[in-house]
Amino acid sequence: MAPWYRSAEARVPSAPDGQGRPGWEGEGTHGYTHSVTAVTRPLARLLSPRQYERSSAYNRQLLRHLGGVVLDVGCGAFHRKFPLPHGVRYYGLDISPRTTHVRGDGHRLPFADRSVDWVLLVAVLEHVEDPRRVLAETMRVLKPGGRVYVAVPFLQMEHAREDYWRWTGQGLPRLLCDAGLTILEGGANGGPFVAVDYLLWHTLRQAWARRQWDVLLPAALLKVLAQPLSRLDRAVGDPAFATSFHYLAGRTQGHDAGSTDLR
């Protein structure tokens, strides 16, 4: 029987046991960002932005029915980032040679048509050269009745060498609709004080790493003020001040479930 994946570079492990780490790298108050290394962990936990907490809440809410074959596009070196139910077959794909599951490109997914129940595109679309093509490939490998979880930044700093795109609360739904997806759940994560608190947090990290003491002190003072204000922010779902958007989507009724291979 032919494998449901296809690639000379694909390195597919045995199915995980479903007992992976509970959540993203740095789950809890850290959301889906990398572990903080510039400051001590206790201080990092104390100053961690509310944005991360709400991202984690969206993850738990929108992935509560996660099951079947799960493809995590752009997983990096961190496999099993999510709380996986028993029996889930999780495959993390990344273009980086550090990847622990399948090495591949989201523009040309090394998986067969209609072979995946869930596709996770978390903090990925902003880093690819052609988001529409990645979504077309997502639709090609997605089974009828499958689900796609998309999370992208908005009011965030440029955070990688390849960081090309930002979408508004109107732009991302349009992008997904054009790809043949219908949004089922989700929304904005942010708010004016949440956004300010988040940006100050990363200003602190950068200033500490670069030893920019003239920036570090005033940023720290502002962060002390912004942190409690972010807890009082009631506009956390306002797309105008969103730090990120999180959507669960399914195939639009009547959309062709066949191959959309653009190669």
C-alpha positions in Angstrom: 0.0 0.0 0.0 1.4 3.4 -1.0 2.2 5.8 1.9 -0.1 8.7 2.5 2.9 11.0 2.6 5.2 11.6 -0.3 8.7 13.0 -0.2 12.2 11.7 -0.4 12.9 14.0 2.6 10.0 13.0 4.7 11.0 11.3 7.9 7.8 10.1 9.5 8.1 8.6 13.0 5.8 6.2 14.7 2.5 7.7 15.9 2.9 9.6 19.2 1.3 8.4 22.3 -0.8 11.5 22.8 0.9 12.4 26.0 2.9 15.4 24.7 3.7 18.5 26.5 0.6 20.4 27.6 0.5 23.3 25.1 2.9 25.4 23.2 6.6 25.9 23.9 6.4 28.0 27.1 2.6 27.2 27.5 0.8 28.8 30.4 1.7 32.5 30.6 4.1 32.3 27.7 1.8 31.3 24.8 3.6 30.2 21.7 6.8 32.2 21.8 10.2 30.6 22.5 11.5 30.2 26.0 12.8 33.4 27.5 16.6 33.4 27.8 17.5 37.0 28.2 16.1 37.3 31.8 15.5 34.9 34.6 12.5 32.6 34.4 10.8 33.9 37.6 11.0 37.5 36.3 9.8 36.3 32.9 6.8 34.7 34.5 6.1 37.9 36.5 6.3 40.2 33.5 4.8 37.9 30.8 2.1 39.7 28.8 -1.6 38.9 29.0 -1.4 38.4 25.2 0.2 35.0 25.8 -2.4 33.9 28.2 -5.2 34.7 25.7 -3.3 32.9 22.9 -3.1 29.8 25.1 -6.8 30.1 25.9 -7.6 30.2 22.1 -5.4 27.1 21.6 -7.3 25.2 24.2 -10.7 26.3 22.9 -10.2 25.9 19.2 -8.2 22.6 19.5 -10.6 20.9 21.9 -11.7 18.5 19.2 -8.3 17.8 17.7 -8.1 14.3 16.4 -7.1 11.9 13.6 -4.1 12.8 11.4 -2.7 16.2 12.5 -0.3 18.1 10.3 1.5 21.0 12.0 3.0 23.2 9.3 6.0 25.2 10.4 6.4 23.3 13.7 10.1 24.2 14.1 12.2 21.8 16.2 9.4 21.5 18.8 7.2 18.4 18.2 4.2 17.7 20.2 3.5 21.3 21.1 -0.2 20.6 21.8 -2.1 18.6 24.3 -2.8 15.6 22.0 -5.7 13.3 22.7 -4.9 9.6 22.7 -4.6 8.1 19.3 -3.8 11.3 17.4 -1.2 10.9 14.7 0.8 14.1 14.9 3.3 15.1 12.2 5.3 18.3 12.5 6.6 19.7 9.2 9.2 22.4 8.8 11.7 23.5 6.2 14.5 23.8 8.8 17.0 20.9 9.1 16.3 21.0 12.9 12.8 19.6 12.4 12.0 16.5 14.3 9.3 14.9 12.1 9.0 15.8 8.4 11.3 18.1 6.5 9.4 20.0 3.8 8.0 23.2 2.4 4.5 24.5 3.1 4.3 25.7 -0.5 4.7 22.0 -1.6 3.4 19.8 1.1 4.8 16.2 0.9 1.5 14.6 1.7 -1.1 13.0 -0.5 -4.5 14.6 -1.4 -7.1 14.4 1.2 -4.9 12.6 3.8 -5.0 14.9 6.8 -7.8 15.6 9.3 -6.3 18.8 10.8 -3.8 21.3 9.5 -2.3 23.7 12.0 -0.9 27.0 10.6 0.2 28.7 13.8 2.4 31.8 13.5 3.3 30.5 10.0 1.5 32.4 7.2 3.4 35.6 8.0 6.7 33.9 7.4 6.0 32.3 4.0 6.5 34.0 0.6 3.2 33.0 -0.8 0.4 32.5 1.8 -2.2 31.8 -0.9 -0.2 28.9 -2.2 0.3 27.5 1.3 -3.4 27.6 1.8 -4.1 26.0 -1.5 -1.7 23.1 -0.5 -3.6 23.0 2.8 -6.8 22.5 1.0 -5.3 19.8 -1.2 -4.2 17.6 1.7 -7.3 18.3 3.9 -9.9 15.6 4.1 -13.5 16.4 3.5 -14.8 17.6 6.9 -11.3 18.4 8.0 -10.3 21.5 10.1 -7.7 24.2 9.7 -6.4 26.2 12.7 -4.9 29.5 11.7 -3.1 32.0 14.1 -1.3 35.1 12.8 0.1 38.2 14.4 -1.1 41.8 13.8 0.2 44.5 16.2 3.5 42.8 16.7 7.1 43.6 15.9 9.0 42.1 13.0 10.3 38.9 14.7 12.3 36.9 12.2 14.4 37.2 9.1 11.5 36.0 7.0 8.6 38.0 8.3 6.6 39.3 5.3 2.9 39.8 6.1 0.3 41.2 8.5 -3.5 40.8 8.1 -6.3 42.9 9.7 -9.5 41.6 11.1 -11.0 42.0 7.6 -8.1 40.9 5.6 -7.5 37.4 7.2 -11.1 36.3 6.8 -11.0 37.4 3.2 -7.8 35.4 2.7 -9.3 32.3 4.2 -12.6 32.7 2.3 -10.7 33.0 -1.0 -8.9 29.8 -0.2 -12.2 28.0 0.2 -12.5 28.0 4.0 -15.3 29.1 6.2 -14.5 30.4 9.7 -16.3 28.4 12.4 -14.9 29.9 15.6 -12.3 32.3 16.8 -11.5 36.0 16.9 -9.1 38.7 17.9 -6.6 38.6 20.8 -5.5 42.0 22.1 -6.9 45.3 23.2 -5.1 48.7 23.5 -3.4 48.1 26.8 -2.7 44.4 26.0 -0.9 45.5 22.8 1.1 48.2 24.6 2.1 45.7 27.3 3.1 43.1 24.7 5.3 45.6 22.7 7.0 46.8 25.9 7.8 43.2 26.9 9.6 42.7 23.7 11.3 46.1 23.9 12.6 45.0 27.3 13.9 41.7 25.9 15.7 43.4 23.0 17.1 46.1 25.2 18.5 43.6 27.7 20.0 41.4 25.0 21.7 44.4 23.4 22.6 46.0 26.7 20.7 49.2 25.8 20.5 50.6 29.3 19.0 54.0 28.1 16.1 52.0 26.7 15.8 49.4 29.3 15.1 51.6 32.3 12.2 53.7 30.8 10.8 50.6 29.1 10.8 48.8 32.5 9.0 51.7 34.2 6.4 51.8 31.5 6.0 48.0 31.6 5.2 48.2 35.4 2.4 50.6 34.5 1.1 48.7 31.5 1.0 45.2 33.1 -1.8 45.9 35.5 -3.7 48.1 32.9 -3.6 45.1 30.5 -5.5 43.1 33.2 -8.2 45.7 33.2 -8.5 45.9 29.4 -12.0 45.1 28.4 -11.5 45.5 24.7 -9.6 42.3 24.4 -11.7 41.2 21.4 -11.4 44.4 19.5 -9.8 43.7 16.1 -8.6 47.3 15.8 -6.0 46.6 18.6 -5.4 42.9 18.0 -2.0 41.5 18.7 -3.0 38.3 16.9 -6.0 36.6 15.3 -7.0 33.0 15.9 -9.5 31.1 13.7 -10.8 27.6 13.3 -12.0 27.0 9.8 -13.5 24.2 7.7 -13.9 23.6 4.0 -16.6 25.9 2.5 -19.6 23.8 1.4 -19.5 23.0 -2.3 -15.7 23.8 -2.5 -13.9 21.2 -4.6 -12.3 18.7 -2.2 -10.0 17.3 -4.9 -6.5 18.1 -5.7 -5.5 21.8 -5.8 -1.8 21.0 -6.6 -0.3 24.2 -8.0 2.9 22.6 -9.1 
